[in-house]
Amino acid sequence: MRTIAPWDMIKIRSAVKDLQDKYKEYTPPVSVEKIINGEKIVVKYHSRVEAGFPIVVKKGQEYGILICSIYGEKVARWHMACALGGIVLGLVDSGADSWKEDRMEEESRIYVEKKMDIFAGELLIPERWIESFLSNSCSLNDLERAQVLCGVPMDKLIQRLRLWSTAAHRRFRQSESLRINRERFADLPLSSQ
């Protein structure tokens, strides 16, 4: 499975930041319901196991989300955030009243689901909060409290923390490399050309 392209990550983070700024939702628990209502998206619940994933429907300029309620509140919140990501990121087919996923190849569908998952993680578990949360040591009890606070499934919380720590580590390595290179080449005279 390929990783998310940098330009897709920028688009996801930009979309999440726009929503965070618009609705002043910077720390958990993020009210995905408030954001969805503010965006005038209708949410309906069902209990059909065979459709356990979120379904996004577009009719004209209006959007609706169908959420399976049998998996519990945390999964339903995650699915709402994923579906919101599908709408905000333009993953709903504008030419038809259905989800693009129906016409996608397997690899493309998995890539779209991964983008929606990352969107949900960025929205429900904000980066600013992660930085303060991880500034202390992190025990299993801390993770359980974070799960309750964020209102997300534990596997999604861990997935988000792993993604964040990888990105943070990469940024640190890049900045450290830049600092070392600046020090190494600081004594070289600047070219007059």
C-alpha positions as CSV (number, residue, x, y, z in Angstrom):
1,M,0.0,0.0,0.0
2,R,1.4,3.3,-1.0
3,T,1.8,6.1,1.5
4,I,-0.1,9.4,1.3
5,A,1.5,11.8,-1.1
6,P,2.9,15.0,0.5
7,W,0.5,17.2,-1.6
8,D,-2.4,15.2,-0.3
9,M,-1.2,15.6,3.3
10,I,-1.0,19.4,2.7
11,K,-4.5,19.4,1.3
12,I,-5.8,17.4,4.3
13,R,-4.1,19.5,6.9
14,S,-5.2,22.7,5.2
15,A,-8.8,21.5,5.1
16,V,-8.7,20.5,8.8
17,K,-7.1,23.8,9.8
18,D,-9.8,25.7,7.9
19,L,-12.5,23.8,9.8
20,Q,-10.7,24.2,13.2
21,D,-10.4,28.0,12.6
22,K,-14.0,28.3,11.4
23,Y,-15.5,26.4,14.4
24,K,-12.8,27.2,17.0
25,E,-12.3,23.4,17.6
26,Y,-8.6,23.1,18.5
27,T,-8.6,20.6,21.4
28,P,-10.4,17.4,22.2
29,P,-13.2,16.6,22.5
30,V,-13.7,18.1,19.0
31,S,-17.4,18.4,18.2
32,V,-17.6,16.8,14.8
33,E,-21.4,17.0,15.1
34,K,-21.2,20.8,15.5
35,I,-19.0,21.1,12.4
36,I,-21.2,18.8,10.4
37,N,-24.3,20.8,11.4
38,G,-22.5,24.0,10.6
39,E,-21.7,22.8,7.2
40,K,-25.4,21.9,6.7
41,I,-24.8,18.2,6.3
42,V,-27.6,15.8,7.3
43,V,-26.6,12.8,9.3
44,K,-28.9,9.7,9.5
45,Y,-28.2,6.5,11.6
46,H,-29.0,3.0,10.6
47,S,-28.4,-0.5,12.1
48,R,-27.6,-2.6,9.1
49,V,-24.4,-4.5,9.7
50,E,-23.7,-5.1,6.0
51,A,-23.2,-1.3,5.6
52,G,-21.0,-0.7,8.6
53,F,-18.9,2.0,6.9
54,P,-20.0,5.6,6.4
55,I,-21.9,6.3,3.3
56,V,-21.9,9.8,1.8
57,V,-24.7,10.9,-0.6
58,K,-24.9,14.0,-2.6
59,K,-28.2,15.3,-4.1
60,G,-27.7,18.5,-6.0
61,Q,-25.7,20.7,-3.6
62,E,-26.8,18.9,-0.4
63,Y,-24.8,16.2,1.3
64,G,-25.9,13.5,3.6
65,I,-24.1,10.9,5.7
66,L,-25.4,7.5,6.7
67,I,-23.7,6.1,9.8
68,C,-24.1,2.7,11.3
69,S,-24.9,3.0,14.9
70,I,-24.3,-0.5,16.1
71,Y,-20.5,-0.1,16.6
72,G,-20.9,2.5,19.3
73,E,-20.4,6.2,19.8
74,K,-16.6,6.3,19.3
75,V,-16.7,4.5,16.0
76,A,-19.7,6.6,14.9
77,R,-17.8,9.8,15.6
78,W,-14.8,8.5,13.7
79,H,-17.0,7.6,10.7
80,M,-18.7,11.0,10.8
81,A,-15.2,12.6,10.6
82,C,-14.2,10.3,7.8
83,A,-17.3,11.1,5.8
84,L,-16.9,14.8,6.5
85,G,-13.3,14.4,5.1
86,G,-14.8,12.7,2.0
87,I,-17.0,15.8,1.4
88,V,-14.5,18.5,2.3
89,L,-11.7,16.8,0.2
90,G,-14.0,16.5,-2.8
91,L,-14.2,12.7,-2.8
92,V,-17.9,12.7,-3.5
93,D,-18.6,12.5,-7.2
94,S,-20.1,15.8,-8.4
95,G,-21.7,14.2,-11.5
96,A,-23.8,11.6,-9.7
97,D,-25.8,11.2,-6.5
98,S,-23.5,8.5,-5.2
99,W,-20.1,7.8,-3.7
100,K,-17.1,7.7,-6.1
101,E,-15.9,4.5,-4.4
102,D,-18.4,2.4,-6.3
103,R,-16.4,3.0,-9.5
104,M,-12.9,2.9,-8.1
105,E,-10.2,0.2,-8.4
106,E,-9.3,-1.5,-5.1
107,E,-5.9,0.4,-4.8
108,S,-7.6,3.8,-5.4
109,R,-10.4,3.0,-2.9
110,I,-7.9,2.1,-0.2
111,Y,-6.0,5.3,-0.9
112,V,-9.2,7.4,-0.6
113,E,-10.1,5.6,2.6
114,K,-6.6,6.3,4.0
115,K,-7.0,10.0,3.2
116,M,-10.3,10.1,4.9
117,D,-8.9,8.2,7.9
118,I,-6.0,10.7,8.2
119,F,-8.5,13.6,7.9
120,A,-10.5,12.1,10.8
121,G,-7.4,11.7,12.9
122,E,-6.2,15.3,12.2
123,L,-9.6,16.7,13.1
124,L,-10.5,14.6,16.2
125,I,-7.0,14.4,17.6
126,P,-5.4,17.8,16.8
127,E,-1.7,18.2,16.4
128,R,-1.5,21.0,19.0
129,W,-3.0,18.7,21.6
130,I,-0.8,15.8,20.7
131,E,2.3,18.0,21.3
132,S,1.2,18.8,24.8
133,F,0.0,15.3,25.5
134,L,3.3,13.7,24.4
135,S,5.4,16.2,26.3
136,N,5.1,13.9,29.3
137,S,5.8,10.2,29.4
138,C,2.9,8.2,27.9
139,S,1.5,5.2,29.8
140,L,-1.4,2.9,29.0
141,N,-3.5,4.9,31.6
142,D,-2.6,8.1,29.7
143,L,-3.7,6.5,26.4
144,E,-7.0,5.3,28.0
145,R,-7.7,8.9,29.3
146,A,-6.8,10.3,25.9
147,Q,-9.2,7.9,24.2
148,V,-12.0,9.0,26.5
149,L,-11.2,12.6,26.0
150,C,-10.9,12.4,22.2
151,G,-13.9,10.1,21.9
152,V,-12.2,7.8,19.3
153,P,-11.4,4.1,19.1
154,M,-8.1,3.1,20.7
155,D,-6.7,1.7,17.5
156,K,-7.4,5.1,15.7
157,L,-5.8,7.0,18.6
158,I,-2.6,4.9,18.4
159,Q,-2.6,5.2,14.6
160,R,-2.8,9.0,14.8
161,L,0.0,9.2,17.5
162,R,2.2,7.0,15.3
163,L,1.6,9.1,12.2
164,W,2.3,12.3,14.2
165,S,5.4,10.9,15.8
166,T,6.8,9.8,12.5
167,A,6.0,13.3,10.9
168,A,7.4,15.1,14.0
169,H,10.6,12.9,13.9
170,R,11.0,13.6,10.2
171,R,10.6,17.4,10.8
172,F,13.2,17.2,13.6
173,R,15.7,15.3,11.4
174,Q,15.2,17.8,8.6
175,S,15.7,20.8,11.0
176,E,18.7,19.1,12.7
177,S,20.3,18.3,9.3
178,L,19.7,21.9,8.2
179,R,21.4,23.2,11.4
180,I,24.4,20.8,11.0
181,N,24.8,21.9,7.4
182,R,24.6,25.5,8.3
183,E,27.3,25.0,11.0
184,R,29.5,23.0,8.6
185,F,29.4,25.6,5.9
186,A,29.2,28.7,8.0
187,D,32.9,29.5,7.5
188,L,32.8,29.3,3.7
189,P,33.0,32.7,2.0
190,L,29.9,33.7,0.1
191,S,30.3,33.8,-3.6
192,S,30.4,37.3,-5.2
193,Q,28.8,36.0,-8.4
